[in-house]
Amino acid sequence: MLTSARILSLIEEKRSSQQYRNYLTVRDAVLKMREVPLERIPETALPSAYWTEELSRFLYMFDASPLVIDQLRHHTYHITGIQVYGYRTGASSAPLFAEKLEALKRLDETGLFVPEAENLGGFGHLIDGQLVNIDTLKYYESMVAMGRGGALEAFGGEMRRTVMEIGSGWGGLAHVFKRLFPNTTYICVDLAELFLFSATYLMSVFPEAKVAFLDADGNGVEGAWSDYDFIFVPNTLAHEIKGESLDLCMNTVSFQEMTTAQVTEYVALADRLGAPLLYSLNRKRSVYSTELTDVHEIIGERYDTTEIPMLPVPYTKMMDSLRKKEKVKEKKEKGDKKEKVKFEVDKGGLSLEKSAISAAKAEKESMNYKHVVGRRKIVS
Ligand SMILES: C[S@@+](CC[C@H](N)C(=O)[O-])C[C@H]1O[C@@H](n2cnc3c(N)ncnc32)[C@H](O)[C@@H]1O
């Protein structure tokens, strides 16, 4: 147990740490980004109702203490919902994570696994000495899906590549991508406040990285974008990016929370910046969304899309959910047999009921998470 004197000295130590200084740099940049004059911001750049509510929950991140930054990952539940509590020592779910990791490794031909970093309060189940949590598995699954879908062929060589992630959250996918493909300029587009998490995280995990923040004066980025490792672009200025040429655009679990107009604008931006490939892991819309039609249809307007089959469970679930589902199905089938005998005479009623069930099934299926790789329709 720490003594009280040690706690006080720890706060002072952490105050002068590189990670806390990174946070202060990022906070200044974010405050500046938020100064974009309203008349310059397209209406589509205003956060959706869903994200307006979310932003209000972490205003405190503008006033984070050295110890909060030291455990930044414990605060990213605002973004992806996972809590450190579920991964405490002795948590019974660890073997399920190991099972899912194995299942993903069987689909991975090129070694794309990157564990959770230990920095800034990184947490997870310890599997073969590496930290693994739901986010880790999600980013791994996305990388494998991109590999299987041919979206990573341009990466890993001598040539510098540029990718753009829309809705980069706390920076988890950026961390994984940059570990695997260091010769990449990674552009994070997000609501400015989110860079308090992602930019602080990435600058601390990659202390040597060259980083820039695009601000309203256009002063943040000097020279060629390809000179940088990470460039942070607020959503309010994304539409002003010009001249950059992308190799890939990515979006995970984020388009589904935006409005139809926002997704349409971002897909158009990827197209305008010449991204030959667009990867998406999304539902057609979030169950909470009232402002979106269908992510996949919108991507399909400019990109020829292919769904990449992955595991029979979504990223949010472990493999045991399949076993549970099987049991429920068996039980239901037994029950159905009894019901069928009961209603055998009323054939008309039965077929009506059947079509209602299959419509409900189709609607449920259409809300599944899908890994989609889009190929740009207009080849320049
Ligand atoms: C559920 S989080 C997912 C984060 C990350 N992609 C991941 O999978 O871990 C959704 C992300 O979309 C971002 N987002 C919401 N509206 C946005 C907008 N209009 N433009 C850019 N990003 C937005 C949020 O700020 C957040 O970072």
The ligand as an SDF file (V2000), in Angstrom:
LIG
                    3D

 27 29  0  0  0  0  0  0  0  0999 V2000
  -17.8280    4.3420  -30.7180 C   0  0  0  0  0  0  0  0  0  0  0  0
  -16.5220    5.4220  -31.0580 S   0  0  0  0  0  0  0  0  0  0  0  0
  -15.4540    4.3370  -31.9780 C   0  0  0  0  0  0  0  0  0  0  0  0
  -14.0430    4.7680  -31.9250 C   0  0  0  0  0  0  0  0  0  0  0  0
  -13.0540    3.9120  -32.7200 C   0  0  0  0  0  0  0  0  0  0  0  0
  -13.3400    3.9740  -34.1350 N   0  0  0  0  0  0  0  0  0  0  0  0
  -13.0460    2.4950  -32.2230 C   0  0  0  0  0  0  0  0  0  0  0  0
  -13.5650    1.6070  -32.9150 O   0  0  0  0  0  0  0  0  0  0  0  0
  -12.5100    2.2430  -31.1490 O   0  0  0  0  0  0  0  0  0  0  0  0
  -17.1330    6.5310  -32.3110 C   0  0  0  0  0  0  0  0  0  0  0  0
  -16.1500    7.6110  -32.7110 C   0  0  0  0  0  0  0  0  0  0  0  0
  -16.7380    8.4020  -33.7560 O   0  0  0  0  0  0  0  0  0  0  0  0
  -16.4650    9.7730  -33.4830 C   0  0  0  0  0  0  0  0  0  0  0  0
  -17.4110   10.6650  -34.1750 N   0  0  0  0  0  0  0  0  0  0  0  0
  -18.7090   10.9040  -33.8680 C   0  0  0  0  0  0  0  0  0  0  0  0
  -19.2170   11.8320  -34.7120 N   0  0  0  0  0  0  0  0  0  0  0  0
  -18.2120   12.1830  -35.5550 C   0  0  0  0  0  0  0  0  0  0  0  0
  -18.1170   13.0920  -36.6520 C   0  0  0  0  0  0  0  0  0  0  0  0
  -19.1520   13.8230  -37.0470 N   0  0  0  0  0  0  0  0  0  0  0  0
  -16.9370   13.1870  -37.2990 N   0  0  0  0  0  0  0  0  0  0  0  0
  -15.8640   12.4340  -36.9140 C   0  0  0  0  0  0  0  0  0  0  0  0
  -15.9130   11.5650  -35.8910 N   0  0  0  0  0  0  0  0  0  0  0  0
  -17.0600   11.4390  -35.2170 C   0  0  0  0  0  0  0  0  0  0  0  0
  -16.5700    9.8310  -31.9840 C   0  0  0  0  0  0  0  0  0  0  0  0
  -16.0150   11.0050  -31.4830 O   0  0  0  0  0  0  0  0  0  0  0  0
  -15.8000    8.5730  -31.5980 C   0  0  0  0  0  0  0  0  0  0  0  0
  -14.4200    8.7870  -31.5830 O   0  0  0  0  0  0  0  0  0  0  0  0
  1  2  1  0
  2  3  1  0
  2 10  1  0
  3  4  1  0
  4  5  1  0
  5  6  1  0
  5  7  1  0
  7  8  2  0
  7  9  1  0
 10 11  1  0
 11 12  1  0
 11 26  1  0
 12 13  1  0
 13 14  1  0
 13 24  1  0
 14 15  1  0
 14 23  1  0
 15 16  2  0
 16 17  1  0
 17 18  1  0
 17 23  2  0
 18 19  1  0
 18 20  2  0
 20 21  1  0
 21 22  2  0
 22 23  1  0
 24 25  1  0
 24 26  1  0
 26 27  1  0
M  CHG  2   2   1   9  -1
M  END
$$$$
